[in-house]
Amino acid sequence: MLVLLEDDTKISKEDEKFLKGKPGKMHEFVDELILPFEIDELDELNIWFDKFDAEICIPNEGHIKYEISSDGLIVLMLDKEIQEVVEKVKNFVEDNN
């Protein structure tokens, strides 16, 4: 699982007038964590993520999201303002391995 911190793109006032709409987000790589299952083990994946949702995602709702691609890549994105949650994620992965 790739862990990224997400933050608003910082732009100057001069550049702001050339952008249409809101500036995008930038992502900073933090870590890559090994999860205790293979992507084809759907039952284990569902059980693990149910617990992950309950302990990590729901308490940080609105500031954390993850995507699981069809090839098995899992990307976790946390708002930079909750950067301290990265340690909780690492501990969760270690404890539930």
C-alpha positions in Angstrom: 0.0 0.0 0.0 1.4 3.4 -1.0 0.9 6.1 1.6 0.7 9.7 0.3 0.0 13.0 1.9 -2.3 15.3 0.0 -2.1 19.1 0.1 -3.5 21.9 -2.0 -1.1 23.1 -4.7 0.5 26.4 -3.8 0.3 29.0 -6.5 1.2 32.7 -6.8 -1.4 35.4 -7.2 -0.1 36.0 -10.7 -0.6 32.3 -11.7 -4.0 32.3 -10.1 -5.5 34.5 -12.7 -4.6 32.1 -15.5 -6.2 29.1 -13.8 -9.8 28.3 -14.4 -11.4 26.8 -11.3 -9.6 25.6 -8.2 -6.0 24.6 -8.3 -5.2 20.9 -8.0 -3.7 18.8 -5.3 -0.1 17.7 -4.8 0.9 14.3 -3.3 3.9 13.6 -1.3 5.1 10.0 -1.0 5.5 8.9 2.6 5.9 5.1 2.7 5.1 1.8 1.1 3.5 -0.8 3.5 3.2 -4.5 2.8 -0.2 -5.9 3.6 -0.9 -9.4 4.9 -2.8 -10.8 1.9 -2.7 -11.0 -1.9 -5.2 -9.1 -4.0 -6.8 -12.4 -5.1 -7.7 -13.2 -1.5 -10.9 -11.1 -1.5 -12.3 -12.5 1.8 -9.2 -11.6 3.7 -9.0 -8.2 1.9 -12.6 -7.4 2.9 -12.2 -8.4 6.5 -8.9 -6.4 6.8 -10.4 -3.3 5.2 -13.6 -3.5 7.3 -11.4 -3.3 10.4 -9.1 -0.6 8.8 -12.2 1.5 8.0 -13.5 1.2 11.6 -10.2 2.0 13.3 -8.5 4.4 10.9 -10.8 5.8 8.2 -14.1 6.5 10.0 -12.5 8.5 12.8 -10.7 10.6 10.1 -13.6 10.8 7.6 -13.2 13.6 5.1 -9.4 13.6 5.5 -8.5 10.1 4.3 -9.3 8.0 1.3 -8.0 4.9 -0.5 -8.2 3.4 -3.9 -7.7 -0.2 -4.9 -6.9 -0.6 -8.6 -7.8 -3.7 -10.6 -4.1 -4.8 -10.7 -3.9 -4.7 -6.9 -2.2 -1.4 -6.2 -3.6 0.2 -3.1 -3.0 3.9 -2.6 -3.9 5.6 0.7 -4.1 9.4 0.7 -4.3 11.5 3.9 -4.7 15.2 4.1 -1.4 16.8 5.2 -3.2 18.3 8.2 -3.6 14.8 9.7 0.0 13.7 9.0 0.2 12.2 12.5 -2.3 9.5 11.4 0.5 7.9 9.2 2.0 6.4 12.4 -1.4 5.0 13.3 -1.6 3.4 9.9 1.8 1.9 10.2 1.0 0.5 13.6 -2.3 -0.9 12.3 -0.6 -2.7 9.4 2.0 -4.1 11.8 -0.5 -5.2 14.4 -2.8 -6.8 11.8 -0.3 -8.6 9.7 
